[in-house]
Amino acid sequence: MLDGLDAIDWSRSSHAYGDASDVSVGIRGLLDADEDHRRSALEALYSSICHQGSVYPATILARPFLIDILARSENPDRESVASLVASIMAAESHTEAFYRQPRINPFTRQPIEPPPDLAEQISEERRIIAEIHGLGARAVPLLVPFLVDGYPEMRQDIARAISRYPDQRKLVAPALHTALARESVPEVRHEIGLALVRLGDGP
């Protein structure tokens, strides 16, 4: 399942904290026999390759392996891995969102000047997100069952993630309608409704 994991030179890639050499260890840790080790590996991956919703070059490299792990029906932590995969698929350009409106430093009350390479940062984030999106189609059927399972934030991320694949509308739209009918959390209902609108099948 993890064929090719060690063939990647992870040190040449990067995540939220720089050198991504530790990513392969985290991915392998998701399959550890010890529950605590699996939990630690998941937390480390969230922190590094999907840090506060941001994604990185190492996220692109990790994505196929995470989907392979998600596809293992015998994996005791499929829900946790599904949540991570969905969070990655739902990622957006946080740099672009942050500077969309003028920013004020809460301490000095002075405007926060955008970095001189803002355009390049946004372009790179968009490239990473587009590549991740292209790799994510295989995960959609694996994520759909979790729309009516798991915790609310996870259901939100899954709805947001799978709605980005209009070519799979025949699978995704009915699942979203079913989830909407069963959902009781207002924030999640709102996200599912938005997902249906994105697919052109609004409630």
C-alpha positions as CSV (number, residue, x, y, z in Angstrom):
1,M,0.0,0.0,0.0
2,L,2.8,2.4,0.8
3,D,4.9,1.4,-2.2
4,G,7.0,4.4,-3.2
5,L,6.8,6.1,0.2
6,D,10.5,5.8,0.9
7,A,11.5,6.5,-2.7
8,I,10.4,10.1,-2.3
9,D,13.0,12.6,-1.1
10,W,10.8,14.3,1.5
11,S,13.6,16.6,2.6
12,R,13.3,18.4,-0.7
13,S,9.7,19.2,0.0
14,S,8.2,21.4,2.7
15,H,5.2,21.8,5.1
16,A,4.1,24.3,7.7
17,Y,7.4,23.9,9.7
18,G,9.8,23.7,6.8
19,D,11.6,20.4,6.0
20,A,9.1,17.7,5.3
21,S,11.4,14.7,6.2
22,D,9.0,13.7,9.0
23,V,5.9,13.3,6.8
24,S,6.7,9.7,5.7
25,V,7.1,8.7,9.4
26,G,3.7,10.2,10.1
27,I,2.0,8.4,7.2
28,R,3.5,5.1,8.2
29,G,2.4,5.8,11.8
30,L,-1.2,5.8,10.7
31,L,-0.9,2.1,10.2
32,D,0.8,1.4,13.5
33,A,-0.6,-1.4,15.7
34,D,-0.6,0.9,18.7
35,E,-3.6,3.3,19.0
36,D,-1.7,6.0,20.7
37,H,1.0,5.9,18.0
38,R,-1.7,6.2,15.3
39,R,-3.3,9.2,17.1
40,S,0.1,10.9,17.5
41,A,0.8,10.4,13.8
42,L,-2.5,11.8,12.8
43,E,-2.0,14.9,15.0
44,A,1.5,15.4,13.5
45,L,0.2,15.3,10.0
46,Y,-2.7,17.7,10.7
47,S,-0.2,20.1,12.2
48,S,2.3,19.9,9.4
49,I,0.6,19.2,6.0
50,C,-2.9,20.7,6.8
51,H,-1.9,23.4,9.3
52,Q,-5.0,25.4,10.2
53,G,-6.5,24.5,6.8
54,S,-3.4,25.5,4.8
55,V,-1.7,23.0,2.5
56,Y,1.8,22.7,1.2
57,P,4.0,21.0,-1.4
58,A,4.4,18.0,1.0
59,T,0.6,17.7,1.1
60,I,0.6,16.9,-2.6
61,L,3.1,14.1,-2.1
62,A,1.3,12.7,1.0
63,R,-2.2,12.7,-0.6
64,P,-2.1,9.5,-2.6
65,F,-0.8,7.5,0.4
66,L,-3.5,8.9,2.6
67,I,-6.2,7.9,0.1
68,D,-4.7,4.4,0.0
69,I,-4.9,4.2,3.8
70,L,-8.5,5.5,3.7
71,A,-9.4,2.8,1.2
72,R,-8.4,0.0,3.7
73,S,-11.8,-1.1,5.1
74,E,-10.0,-2.9,8.0
75,N,-8.3,0.3,9.2
76,P,-9.7,1.0,12.7
77,D,-9.1,4.8,12.3
78,R,-10.8,5.3,8.9
79,E,-13.0,8.1,10.3
80,S,-9.9,10.0,11.4
81,V,-8.1,9.5,8.1
82,A,-11.3,10.5,6.3
83,S,-11.4,13.7,8.3
84,L,-7.8,14.5,7.4
85,V,-8.3,13.7,3.7
86,A,-11.5,15.9,3.6
87,S,-9.7,18.7,5.4
88,I,-7.0,18.7,2.7
89,M,-9.5,18.5,-0.1
90,A,-11.4,21.5,1.4
91,A,-8.4,23.7,1.7
92,E,-8.4,27.2,0.3
93,S,-5.8,29.9,-0.2
94,H,-5.5,31.4,3.3
95,T,-3.1,34.0,2.2
96,E,-5.5,35.3,-0.4
97,A,-8.4,35.3,2.1
98,F,-6.3,37.0,4.7
99,Y,-5.3,40.0,2.5
100,R,-8.7,40.2,0.7
101,Q,-9.7,43.1,3.0
102,P,-7.3,45.7,4.6
103,R,-5.8,44.2,7.8
104,I,-5.2,46.2,10.9
105,N,-2.7,45.3,13.6
106,P,-4.8,44.8,16.8
107,F,-2.0,46.2,19.0
108,T,-0.7,49.2,17.0
109,R,-4.0,49.9,15.1
110,Q,-1.9,50.4,12.0
111,P,-2.5,48.7,8.6
112,I,-0.7,45.5,8.0
113,E,1.2,45.8,4.8
114,P,1.0,42.7,2.6
115,P,4.3,41.0,1.8
116,P,6.0,42.2,-1.4
117,D,5.7,38.7,-2.9
118,L,2.0,38.4,-2.1
119,A,1.0,37.6,-5.7
120,E,3.6,34.9,-5.9
121,Q,2.4,33.4,-2.6
122,I,-1.2,33.3,-3.8
123,S,-0.2,31.8,-7.1
124,E,1.7,29.0,-5.4
125,E,-1.1,28.3,-3.0
126,R,-3.5,28.1,-5.9
127,R,-1.2,25.8,-7.8
128,I,-0.9,23.4,-4.8
129,I,-4.7,23.5,-4.2
130,A,-5.4,22.8,-7.9
131,E,-3.0,19.8,-7.9
132,I,-4.5,18.4,-4.7
133,H,-7.9,18.8,-6.2
134,G,-6.9,16.9,-9.2
135,L,-5.6,14.0,-7.1
136,G,-8.6,13.9,-4.9
137,A,-11.3,12.5,-7.2
138,R,-10.4,9.0,-6.2
139,A,-11.3,9.9,-2.6
140,V,-14.8,11.1,-3.2
141,P,-16.6,7.7,-3.1
142,L,-14.6,6.8,0.0
143,L,-15.7,10.0,1.8
144,V,-19.4,10.0,0.9
145,P,-20.4,7.4,3.6
146,F,-19.0,9.7,6.3
147,L,-21.4,12.5,5.4
148,V,-23.8,11.1,8.0
149,D,-21.2,10.0,10.5
150,G,-18.5,11.4,12.6
151,Y,-18.4,14.8,14.3
152,P,-19.9,18.0,12.9
153,E,-16.7,19.7,11.7
154,M,-15.8,16.6,9.8
155,R,-19.2,16.5,8.1
156,Q,-18.8,20.1,7.1
157,D,-15.3,19.4,5.6
158,I,-16.6,16.4,3.7
159,A,-19.6,18.3,2.2
160,R,-17.3,21.1,1.2
161,A,-14.7,18.8,-0.3
162,I,-16.9,16.5,-2.3
163,S,-18.9,19.4,-3.8
164,R,-15.9,20.4,-5.8
165,Y,-16.3,17.4,-8.1
166,P,-19.3,18.2,-10.4
167,D,-18.2,15.3,-12.6
168,Q,-19.3,13.0,-9.7
169,R,-22.6,14.8,-9.2
170,K,-24.7,11.6,-9.7
171,L,-23.0,10.1,-6.6
172,V,-22.5,13.3,-4.6
173,A,-25.8,15.1,-4.9
174,P,-28.1,12.3,-3.6
175,A,-25.7,11.7,-0.7
176,L,-25.8,15.4,0.2
177,H,-29.6,15.5,0.1
178,T,-29.7,12.4,2.3
179,A,-27.2,14.0,4.7
180,L,-29.2,17.3,4.7
181,A,-32.4,15.5,5.7
182,R,-30.7,13.9,8.6
183,E,-28.5,16.8,9.8
184,S,-29.5,18.6,12.9
185,V,-26.5,21.0,13.4
186,P,-27.3,24.4,11.8
187,E,-23.8,25.1,10.7
188,V,-23.5,21.7,9.0
189,R,-26.9,22.1,7.3
190,H,-25.7,25.4,6.0
191,E,-22.5,23.9,4.6
192,I,-24.4,21.0,3.0
193,G,-26.8,23.5,1.4
194,L,-23.9,25.5,0.0
195,A,-22.4,22.2,-1.4
196,L,-25.6,21.5,-3.2
197,V,-25.7,25.0,-4.6
198,R,-22.1,24.5,-5.9
199,L,-23.3,21.4,-7.7
200,G,-26.3,23.2,-9.2
201,D,-28.7,21.1,-7.1
202,G,-29.7,23.4,-4.3
203,P,-32.1,22.4,-1.7
